[in-house]
């Protein structure tokens, strides 16, 4: 991680200007929106993609890859029950691969 003299995180030069520092939530959301737009998602206008969407996507991918719910819960700092509640649509198809 690159830090400036005032301990602000500097963003990678391949993503933004190398001298630009992240200093607040608005700045992060602005750049997140730019990244999402540049991803070329066709139905972007009808989807509510926010930074938290990345967490949901990661958990979904772990469930689909067969990782047991306990490992996913530990990795994400949540409970098995919460994962089952939030990702119930995957439970029927993929289930919990390992009893807990």
The 8 nearest C-alpha neighbors of each residue, nearest first, counted from 0:
[[1, 2, 8, 9, 10, 11, 7, 3],
 [0, 2, 9, 8, 3, 10, 11, 7],
 [3, 1, 8, 6, 7, 9, 0, 4],
 [2, 4, 6, 5, 7, 9, 8, 1],
 [3, 5, 6, 2, 7, 8, 1, 9],
 [4, 6, 3, 7, 2, 8, 20, 22],
 [7, 5, 3, 2, 4, 8, 1, 9],
 [6, 8, 3, 2, 5, 20, 21, 22],
 [7, 9, 2, 21, 20, 1, 10, 6],
 [10, 8, 20, 1, 2, 19, 7, 21],
 [9, 11, 15, 12, 8, 20, 17, 19],
 [10, 12, 13, 14, 17, 15, 9, 16],
 [13, 11, 17, 15, 14, 16, 10, 18],
 [14, 12, 11, 15, 16, 17, 10, 9],
 [13, 15, 12, 11, 10, 16, 17, 34],
 [16, 14, 12, 13, 17, 10, 11, 19],
 [15, 17, 19, 12, 18, 14, 10, 13],
 [18, 16, 12, 19, 15, 11, 10, 9],
 [19, 17, 16, 20, 9, 10, 12, 15],
 [18, 20, 16, 17, 9, 10, 21, 15],
 [21, 19, 9, 8, 7, 22, 18, 10],
 [22, 20, 8, 23, 7, 26, 9, 27],
 [21, 23, 20, 7, 26, 24, 8, 27],
 [24, 22, 26, 25, 21, 27, 28, 20],
 [23, 25, 27, 26, 28, 22, 21, 29],
 [26, 24, 28, 27, 23, 29, 22, 30],
 [25, 27, 29, 23, 24, 28, 21, 30],
 [26, 28, 24, 30, 29, 25, 31, 23],
 [29, 27, 31, 25, 30, 26, 32, 24],
 [28, 30, 26, 32, 27, 31, 25, 33],
 [31, 29, 33, 27, 32, 28, 34, 26],
 [30, 32, 28, 34, 33, 29, 27, 35],
 [31, 33, 35, 29, 30, 34, 28, 36],
 [34, 32, 30, 36, 31, 35, 37, 29],
 [35, 33, 37, 31, 36, 32, 30, 38],
 [34, 36, 32, 38, 37, 33, 31, 39],
 [37, 35, 33, 38, 34, 39, 32, 40],
 [36, 38, 34, 39, 35, 33, 40, 32],
 [39, 37, 35, 36, 40, 34, 33, 41],
 [38, 40, 37, 36, 41, 35, 43, 42],
 [41, 39, 43, 38, 42, 36, 35, 37],
 [40, 42, 43, 39, 44, 38, 45, 36],
 [41, 43, 44, 45, 40, 46, 39, 47],
 [44, 42, 46, 40, 45, 41, 36, 47],
 [43, 45, 42, 46, 47, 41, 40, 48],
 [46, 44, 43, 42, 47, 48, 41, 40],
 [47, 45, 43, 44, 48, 42, 49, 40],
 [46, 48, 49, 45, 43, 44, 52, 50],
 [49, 47, 46, 52, 50, 43, 35, 51],
 [48, 50, 52, 51, 47, 53, 31, 32],
 [49, 51, 52, 53, 48, 31, 54, 28],
 [52, 50, 53, 54, 49, 55, 48, 56],
 [53, 51, 55, 50, 49, 54, 48, 56],
 [52, 54, 56, 51, 55, 50, 57, 49],
 [55, 53, 57, 51, 56, 52, 58, 50],
 [56, 54, 52, 58, 53, 57, 59, 51],
 [55, 57, 53, 59, 54, 58, 52, 60],
 [56, 58, 54, 60, 59, 55, 53, 61],
 [57, 59, 61, 55, 60, 56, 54, 62],
 [60, 58, 56, 62, 57, 61, 55, 63],
 [59, 61, 63, 57, 58, 62, 64, 56],
 [60, 62, 64, 58, 59, 63, 66, 57],
 [63, 61, 59, 65, 64, 60, 66, 58],
 [62, 64, 60, 65, 61, 59, 93, 66],
 [65, 63, 61, 62, 66, 60, 59, 93],
 [66, 64, 62, 63, 96, 67, 61, 93],
 [65, 67, 61, 62, 64, 68, 70, 71],
 [68, 66, 96, 97, 69, 70, 95, 65],
 [67, 69, 71, 70, 79, 72, 95, 66],
 [68, 70, 72, 71, 67, 79, 73, 99],
 [71, 69, 73, 68, 72, 67, 74, 66],
 [70, 72, 68, 74, 73, 69, 75, 67],
 [73, 71, 77, 69, 78, 75, 74, 70],
 [74, 72, 70, 76, 71, 75, 69, 77],
 [75, 73, 71, 72, 76, 70, 77, 69],
 [76, 74, 72, 73, 77, 71, 58, 54],
 [75, 77, 73, 74, 72, 78, 71, 79],
 [76, 78, 72, 75, 73, 81, 79, 82],
 [79, 77, 72, 81, 80, 82, 76, 73],
 [78, 80, 82, 81, 72, 68, 69, 83],
 [79, 81, 83, 78, 82, 84, 77, 85],
 [82, 80, 84, 78, 83, 79, 85, 77],
 [81, 83, 79, 85, 84, 80, 86, 78],
 [82, 84, 80, 87, 86, 81, 85, 79],
 [85, 83, 81, 87, 82, 86, 80, 79],
 [86, 84, 82, 83, 87, 81, 88, 80],
 [85, 87, 83, 88, 89, 84, 82, 90],
 [88, 86, 90, 83, 89, 84, 85, 91],
 [87, 89, 86, 90, 91, 92, 85, 83],
 [88, 90, 92, 87, 91, 86, 93, 94],
 [91, 89, 94, 87, 93, 92, 88, 95],
 [92, 90, 89, 94, 93, 88, 87, 95],
 [91, 93, 89, 90, 94, 88, 63, 87],
 [92, 94, 90, 89, 91, 63, 95, 62],
 [95, 93, 90, 91, 96, 92, 89, 62],
 [94, 96, 97, 68, 67, 93, 90, 98],
 [97, 95, 67, 94, 65, 98, 66, 93],
 [98, 96, 67, 95, 99, 68, 66, 69],
 [99, 97, 95, 96, 67, 68, 69, 94],
 [98, 97, 69, 68, 67, 95, 79, 96]]
